[in-house]
Amino acid sequence: MWPFSRRDATESRSTIENPTIPVSSENFLAFFGVQSGSLPYVTIDSALTVPAVMAAVAFLSRTLAAVPRHAYRDTKDGAKRIGGKLETVVNGAPNDMMGSFKFWQLFWQGVFTGGRGLAYIERTPQGIDSLWPMDPTKTVIKRVGMRIVYQFENKEYDATDVIDVPFMLKPCGLRHYGPIHKASKAIQLAIAMNDYGSNFFAGGGVPPLALVGPLPQGSDALKRAHEDIKRAIESAKANSSQIFPIPPGNELKPVGMDPAKGQMVEARRFQTEEIARSYQLPPVFLQDLTHGTMANTEQQNLMLVQHLIGQWAKALEDEINLKFFGRTGGRYVSHVLDGLMRGDFVSRMEGMAKAVQNALLTPNEARALDNRPSMPHGDDLFLQGATAPLGTATYGQQNKAGAQDPANDNEPDKADAA
């Protein structure tokens, strides 16, 4: 699927006795049927077999799909939520076949795999009616004069009717870069380590071996010796035997590197960090807690919202606002990121209490943040009355308050006098 993937190595056979063929490492390995190593073929499907890639795509697409988004209208009293069909399209069900989460998860999966998310806007005389997904791999984007046109399923759509969020645009403004494409080397290495590890342990943990010592003469004799040793090792593994015979005067030595000595665990962990860098994602969200602590994990949560989720939310908001409402303004769609920035229960309650007491939120607005129903008389702003400007209390009020304080009363109690 991707042009950056390498082709499989062509199989070649040769004989050592032929002087026209150089005795190099590749020819020597090919003589025994071992092909020279090459990094594996990479597609979106094969990239998703790497746990770090699958976790990054799933986490980002699900998180962005779960964030609420609402339509607003500017009024003289501030922003006011817009209901009706528009609210249904952007936050309820974009079309008759898909709910909001399913639709936007599919949209963002296109961004974080192939590098582009596309959706067609269906309009009626009454306004925006639906959003429909478009497969980016089957869409041709071209420029016709000064217009950008999207060809999909034998139809042409004008750019004003298509929601288009690319991962990264090329200088031409039409084509794009995809994260799997640009991180292909890191993903290829991760796939190669996965394959090596599975093959190593599937082979009983026995590394490639070399037969050292007097060898039979002739290519046929060498091949028979090779097959005999191979059968002996397989028979020993099948019978759970630690001993197998080899020709007299010979010994077996491991070829290559022990996974532990090659720091395979560390290398695989580093590939997780490399893939996290490709998506600008804090490693803790790929379940890599190697460097995680109680303090920096919470900071990574804030970093996720401020420097990643917030940016992608802004990219979608700009595209929706331009294509839905044009350049005039007055109406807009915005994501609600408050839920992603929640702390623990105690911190959240303290924060909302301070917001209500200082007239930043009404009680019903604070209740709505936790999906609690509104209550009567909860739409007014309240200001805590214990705080007053300096000097507003008179000396008489202070003395009166002091006289009423039992702690300042020096007169003997009647009970004590008795």
Secondary structure, DSSP 4 states (H G I P E B T S, - for coil): --TTSPPPPPP----TT-TTS---HHHHHHHTTPPPP-PPP--HHHHTTSHHHHHHHHHHHHHHHHS-EEEEEEETTEEEE--HHHHIIIII-SSSS--HHHHHHHHHHHHHTTSEEEEEEEEETTEEEEEEEE-GGGEEEEEETTEEEEEETTEEEEGGGEEEEESEE-TTSS-EE-HHHHTHHHHHHHHHHHHHHHHHHHTTTPPPEEEES---SSHHHHHHHHHHHHHHHHHHHHTT-S-----TT-EEEE-S--TTTTTHHHHHHHHHHHHHHHTT--GGGGT--TT--HHHHHHHHHHHIIIIIHHHHHHHHHHHHHHHHTTS-SEEEEE--GGGG---HHHHHHHHHHHHHBTSS-HHHHHHHTTPPP-TT-SS--B-TT---TT-S-HHHHHHHHHT-GGG--SPPHHHH-
